[in-house]
Amino acid sequence: MKKKIQPVSRVVKIEAEINRMVGELFSDRSKVYGLDESWVPWVDISEKENEVLVEVELPGVAEKDITILLSHNRVEIKGTKRRPRFRKKVTYVRLEREYGPFRRFVSFPCAIIPEKSRAVLENGILLLVLKKYRVSRRKEVILEIGKPEE
């Protein structure tokens, strides 16, 4: 089975790689970007008839370290990925996994109902199930064109 690669996902991956390389050049990223966050989690967004599904890769992040702020057409996911305690006094030869604070904003093309949405964290994947706001469909009305008033 072939996986279809979306152009947007390539742009996000290229942007993340550029951010990683710039981060290696500068020791304090917060001064470079004006941000305190040190990494950005990967996100997949899919859609059903009445729901928007957001899957966020957060391996090694505890549930207590995640905050989800939801509004009518946007979600902000932020938190901290803590370094394992048993590895604090180790000299790394290579360190590719990222630790520290993170933040990710995701906007939606449709309105959602924050009160009817839910989140589940399982095996390092945060799943947000967001209920779409549906305007009740009304009966069509034929509007007659009248004569201009004099």
MITOR-796007 format. One record per residue (C-alpha): x, y, z. Coordinates in steps of 0.05 Angstrom, whole numbers, padded with zeros to 5 digits, always signed. Example, Ala and Ser with C-alpha at 12.3 -4.5 7.8 and 13.67 -1.06 7.14 Angstrom:
REM residues 2
+00246-00090+00156;+00273-00021+00143;
REM end
This chain:
REM residues 150
+00000+00000+00000;+00029+00067-00021;+00025+00126+00025;+00004+00190-00008;+00047+00248+00015;+00011+00314+00021;+00050+00376-00001;+00031+00412+00064;+00063+00357+00106;+00128+00366+00067;+00128+00440+00081;+00117+00428+00156;+00173+00376+00157;+00221+00423+00120;+00203+00480+00168;+00215+00435+00228;+00283+00412+00200;+00304+00484+00187;+00283+00502+00259;+00324+00443+00285;+00386+00464+00246;+00380+00536+00267;+00372+00512+00339;+00437+00474+00334;+00472+00538+00311;+00445+00581+00368;+00447+00559+00440;+00386+00599+00462;+00328+00590+00414;+00283+00636+00454;+00325+00695+00434;+00326+00674+00361;+00251+00661+00354;+00224+00702+00411;+00192+00638+00437;+00204+00596+00499;+00184+00531+00465;+00240+00485+00442;+00203+00436+00397;+00138+00427+00358;+00101+00361+00359;+00076+00329+00294;+00001+00333+00281;-00047+00295+00234;-00116+00323+00223;-00174+00284+00192;-00248+00296+00185;-00312+00257+00192;-00382+00281+00178;-00393+00309+00248;-00322+00309+00277;-00252+00334+00267;-00198+00287+00292;-00130+00314+00313;-00074+00265+00328;-00012+00294+00362;+00053+00255+00371;+00075+00265+00443;+00119+00205+00461;+00144+00207+00532;+00099+00265+00553;+00057+00253+00615;-00017+00270+00615;-00006+00318+00674;+00045+00357+00631;-00005+00373+00574;-00053+00432+00570;-00105+00437+00516;-00139+00504+00503;-00198+00498+00456;-00238+00553+00422;-00291+00552+00367;-00242+00544+00309;-00173+00533+00340;-00137+00490+00390;-00072+00504+00427;-00034+00444+00454;+00023+00460+00501;+00064+00425+00554;+00132+00398+00573;+00169+00335+00555;+00214+00319+00614;+00282+00287+00608;+00284+00218+00641;+00312+00222+00712;+00362+00165+00703;+00396+00200+00644;+00411+00268+00675;+00485+00256+00689;+00501+00224+00622;+00546+00253+00568;+00510+00243+00502;+00547+00224+00438;+00485+00239+00398;+00418+00268+00422;+00362+00270+00371;+00300+00267+00415;+00276+00334+00439;+00258+00353+00510;+00230+00415+00543;+00169+00458+00531;+00128+00453+00468;+00069+00489+00437;+00026+00476+00376;-00032+00516+00347;-00081+00483+00299;-00136+00521+00263;-00198+00489+00232;-00238+00508+00170;-00302+00497+00208;-00329+00516+00276;-00327+00465+00333;-00364+00457+00398;-00311+00458+00453;-00358+00432+00507;-00375+00369+00467;-00303+00352+00449;-00257+00302+00484;-00184+00283+00488;-00149+00216+00500;-00074+00202+00509;-00053+00131+00492;+00015+00103+00472;+00045+00173+00462;-00011+00196+00416;-00058+00250+00438;-00125+00243+00402;-00173+00301+00402;-00244+00286+00379;-00276+00353+00364;-00350+00359+00350;-00367+00403+00290;-00417+00458+00299;-00473+00449+00249;-00521+00504+00232;-00590+00475+00229;-00612+00466+00157;-00674+00505+00142;-00724+00498+00087;-00707+00535+00024;-00749+00596+00009;-00760+00624-00061;-00753+00699-00059;-00792+00736-00112;-00760+00796-00145;-00805+00857-00137;-00810+00924-00172;-00768+00982-00145;-00804+01031-00099;-00817+01099-00128;
REM end
